[in-house]
Amino acid sequence: MDQFHDIRPYNDDEVAGVLESLVETPDFIKTIIGFRFAKWPQWTRGVLSSLVKFVLKREVSKIQCVHDFQMKVAGYMERMIKTTTTDVEYRGIEKLKKGEGYLFLSNHRDIAMDPAFVNYGLYLAGLDTVRIAIGDNLLRREFVSDLMRLNKSFIVKRSANGVREMMAAFGQLSSYITHSLTEDHSNIWIAQKEGRAKDGIDQTDPAIIKMFYMSQKKQKVAFPDAMKSLKIVPVSISYEYDPCAFDKANELLQKSTTGSYEKSEFEDIDSIKNGIVGYKGKVVVTFGDLIDHNCDTPEEMVEEIDRQIIANYAVHPSNQAALAMLNGDVSKDKAFSEYMETCPDDLRETVLKMYANPLIQQQSRVQ
């Protein structure tokens, strides 16, 4: 019996059936049309729907397994990199070994692009791509869940109700992660805390570490030994420009002034789209050192992960310019100054802090 059937990625023998179903899903077709042909007149939608379905059927007939699907994604990734970045740099990836299952614990800026850039780097280096942790709050549309699971995503049940249901969900998740790493030797990507660090402050949630330990704790495995078996590698991802910066700042401002923020129904889907198509400038992905020494408590593990993620964060001119502007100095970066001219006045300070905080975190640790 498949104890992970409701959260795991799709297997190779399920791919063709899922794709056939997707092509016949009106919501999926409608979303593609809205994404690719947003400016076309409404009266063309019927013709476009038939055309999109025809093209998709032809394309998916060539996809028979997860690898085929990911090779198709790699093609889109290459085009996205050419149109939305000035450069993508990978650091520390040479330390990784083929055939090992690593737990990449990453800072979190962008819903889709963070694991996508990690995946692309692994693909270029000839290493296995990751199984991606994704919250069920992002899967309100069934076709989104199918697409994510085709791309080796597994589901984190954040919407579980009640303590018992939540503990069961975390226990299943912990078991799945441990099984993936120690039995399947598959790589895992998961964010260091729930949700994106919208304020630019990177900090690991100890609850994540405690969740990792749940399944092995039941087996009476000592905490340090359990952590070593997971092969945790901290990952720092930095974007010169964040396509969702102004939207994040608006959310932070509303929370600080009114105490709450109500997301629209498909706001997360819009964030995914904007993160993909928006300008990012230079992107740097840094793989830290494998944590293979004793961390006796979750708090010690958190401290080591945070130390690496913050130290390895690649500082961009945008970070330096933002800190200078916060301090009342004139920015020496013309591009960032022009970028900030497009920022609404009420969001200006929040956006500057968002870009400055990674550099502030680095400086405070050095001191």
KOLKOL-947844 format. One record per residue (C-alpha): x, y, z. Coordinates in steps of 0.05 Angstrom, whole numbers, padded with zeros to 5 digits, always signed. Layout:
N
XYZ
...
% end
This chain:
367
+00000+00000+00000
+00026+00069-00019
+00027+00107+00047
+00047+00172+00011
-00002+00168-00048
-00038+00233-00030
+00025+00276-00023
+00079+00246-00067
+00098+00267-00138
+00069+00227-00195
+00105+00164-00217
+00127+00151-00289
+00068+00104-00302
+00019+00159-00281
+00046+00215-00325
+00009+00200-00390
-00059+00194-00357
-00050+00258-00317
-00030+00297-00379
-00089+00270-00419
-00135+00293-00364
-00102+00362-00360
-00114+00375-00434
-00188+00362-00424
-00192+00409-00363
-00227+00474-00384
-00197+00513-00326
-00127+00494-00348
-00140+00514-00421
-00172+00580-00398
-00112+00596-00355
-00063+00584-00412
-00104+00629-00458
-00105+00683-00404
-00030+00677-00395
-00008+00675-00468
-00064+00712-00504
-00089+00762-00452
-00094+00819-00502
-00133+00780-00554
-00207+00798-00563
-00258+00758-00523
-00292+00732-00586
-00228+00693-00605
-00229+00651-00541
-00269+00594-00572
-00221+00586-00630
-00161+00595-00584
-00188+00540-00538
-00191+00490-00595
-00123+00511-00620
-00090+00506-00552
-00120+00437-00540
-00096+00413-00607
-00024+00438-00595
-00023+00410-00524
-00047+00341-00546
+00009+00339-00597
+00061+00361-00545
+00039+00316-00488
+00038+00255-00534
+00115+00259-00533
+00118+00258-00456
+00117+00189-00426
+00153+00198-00360
+00174+00250-00308
+00242+00260-00341
+00208+00276-00407
+00164+00327-00372
+00223+00359-00337
+00262+00364-00402
+00203+00403-00430
+00206+00448-00368
+00281+00457-00379
+00267+00486-00448
+00220+00538-00419
+00270+00552-00364
+00325+00568-00415
+00279+00617-00451
+00258+00649-00385
+00331+00659-00364
+00347+00693-00430
+00289+00742-00425
+00286+00758-00350
+00357+00753-00323
+00425+00784-00340
+00463+00725-00311
+00453+00663-00269
+00511+00639-00226
+00518+00575-00186
+00568+00571-00129
+00588+00509-00089
+00552+00460-00133
+00618+00424-00146
+00616+00399-00074
+00555+00355-00088
+00563+00281-00106
+00523+00241-00156
+00478+00188-00128
+00470+00222-00060
+00404+00246-00033
+00412+00317-00005
+00362+00357+00034
+00369+00428+00006
+00342+00475+00059
+00335+00542+00025
+00318+00614+00038
+00253+00633+00003
+00240+00692-00043
+00198+00666-00100
+00145+00611-00099
+00164+00576-00164
+00231+00604-00184
+00271+00586-00121
+00266+00511-00131
+00267+00521-00207
+00335+00555-00205
+00362+00501-00157
+00335+00447-00204
+00365+00479-00266
+00434+00483-00233
+00430+00409-00214
+00408+00392-00285
+00466+00430-00316
+00515+00395-00268
+00488+00326-00287
+00457+00314-00218
+00387+00290-00201
+00333+00343-00196
+00296+00354-00130
+00230+00333-00102
+00199+00400-00084
+00158+00415-00021
+00097+00457-00037
+00042+00480+00009
-00029+00458-00006
-00050+00532+00000
-00021+00540-00070
-00061+00483-00098
-00132+00510-00097
-00139+00494-00171
-00134+00419-00184
-00095+00429-00249
-00041+00467-00210
-00033+00408-00163
-00026+00361-00223
+00026+00405-00257
+00067+00411-00193
+00065+00337-00179
+00086+00322-00250
+00147+00365-00236
+00167+00323-00175
+00131+00366-00123
+00103+00336-00059
+00048+00367-00017
+00055+00399+00051
-00014+00398+00084
-00015+00466+00116
-00091+00468+00116
-00098+00409+00164
-00149+00424+00219
-00139+00408+00293
-00078+00384+00330
-00088+00309+00315
-00097+00320+00240
-00037+00367+00239
+00008+00319+00275
-00013+00263+00229
+00002+00306+00168
+00071+00327+00195
+00086+00254+00213
+00070+00232+00142
+00111+00289+00113
+00171+00272+00158
+00167+00199+00138
+00164+00217+00065
+00224+00263+00068
+00265+00212+00107
+00244+00156+00058
+00262+00199-00002
+00331+00215+00024
+00352+00150+00057
+00316+00098+00015
+00306+00130-00054
+00369+00174-00049
+00329+00230-00081
+00344+00303-00070
+00293+00346-00033
+00282+00422-00035
+00244+00455+00021
+00241+00527+00046
+00272+00545+00114
+00204+00570+00138
+00132+00572+00115
+00121+00626+00063
+00168+00674+00029
+00212+00720+00069
+00176+00782+00043
+00217+00829+00087
+00283+00800+00063
+00301+00772+00131
+00324+00699+00126
+00310+00657+00188
+00298+00583+00196
+00236+00560+00234
+00256+00509+00287
+00189+00474+00274
+00216+00453+00206
+00276+00418+00239
+00230+00385+00291
+00186+00360+00234
+00246+00329+00199
+00262+00291+00264
+00191+00264+00278
+00196+00199+00239
+00265+00181+00264
+00248+00201+00335
+00196+00146+00335
+00251+00097+00317
+00292+00121+00377
+00346+00151+00332
+00387+00205+00368
+00377+00275+00341
+00449+00286+00316
+00448+00219+00280
+00381+00234+00248
+00404+00301+00222
+00468+00271+00193
+00427+00218+00156
+00386+00273+00122
+00448+00304+00090
+00425+00376+00100
+00456+00428+00054
+00435+00501+00065
+00422+00540+00000
+00423+00615-00009
+00385+00645-00068
+00391+00719-00084
+00358+00760-00138
+00384+00828-00159
+00312+00849-00171
+00249+00817-00142
+00191+00818-00193
+00141+00814-00135
+00175+00866-00090
+00120+00919-00094
+00065+00868-00082
+00102+00840-00022
+00113+00911+00005
+00039+00926-00002
+00021+00864+00038
+00072+00882+00093
+00047+00954+00096
-00026+00933+00102
-00008+00884+00158
+00031+00937+00196
-00023+00990+00189
-00087+00950+00195
-00063+00886+00230
-00085+00840+00174
-00082+00826+00099
-00134+00788+00059
-00107+00752-00003
-00150+00749-00065
-00171+00679-00086
-00116+00667-00137
-00064+00717-00113
-00012+00663-00103
-00021+00640-00175
-00011+00712-00198
+00053+00715-00156
+00078+00652-00190
+00064+00682-00259
+00097+00749-00241
+00157+00713-00212
+00167+00674-00276
+00159+00731-00327
+00186+00789-00285
+00255+00819-00291
+00306+00791-00241
+00373+00818-00262
+00429+00774-00237
+00411+00711-00198
+00461+00674-00153
+00448+00605-00123
+00499+00584-00071
+00502+00513-00043
+00531+00513+00027
+00569+00459+00063
+00539+00392+00082
+00522+00394+00157
+00557+00330+00178
+00580+00351+00247
+00540+00343+00311
+00483+00391+00323
+00453+00366+00388
+00388+00406+00387
+00341+00436+00336
+00364+00504+00359
+00437+00488+00344
+00417+00462+00275
+00377+00526+00262
+00437+00568+00281
+00483+00531+00233
+00433+00535+00176
+00421+00609+00187
+00496+00622+00192
+00509+00590+00124
+00448+00620+00088
+00463+00691+00111
+00539+00686+00100
+00530+00655+00030
+00477+00706+00007
+00506+00740-00055
+00500+00815-00044
+00480+00854-00107
+00488+00928-00122
+00413+00934-00109
+00424+00912-00037
+00480+00961-00027
+00441+01018-00059
+00379+01004-00017
+00420+01007+00048
+00453+01072+00026
+00385+01103+00010
+00356+01080+00077
+00414+01116+00111
+00399+01180+00073
+00457+01174+00024
+00453+01181-00051
+00452+01114-00088
+00511+01103-00134
+00471+01051-00173
+00434+01088-00228
+00393+01027-00247
+00367+01017-00177
+00351+01091-00170
+00310+01088-00233
+00276+01025-00208
+00257+01060-00143
+00227+01118-00182
+00173+01069-00205
+00157+01050-00132
+00095+01081-00101
+00114+01131-00047
+00077+01095+00009
+00116+01031-00006
+00185+01063-00013
+00213+01051+00056
+00185+00979+00059
+00217+00962-00008
+00284+00993+00011
+00285+00952+00076
+00267+00889+00036
+00329+00898-00008
+00374+00923+00049
+00358+00870+00101
+00401+00813+00072
+00462+00860+00075
+00442+00884+00144
+00438+00811+00168
+00507+00797+00141
+00538+00858+00172
+00506+00845+00240
+00534+00775+00242
+00604+00798+00224
+00602+00849+00281
% end
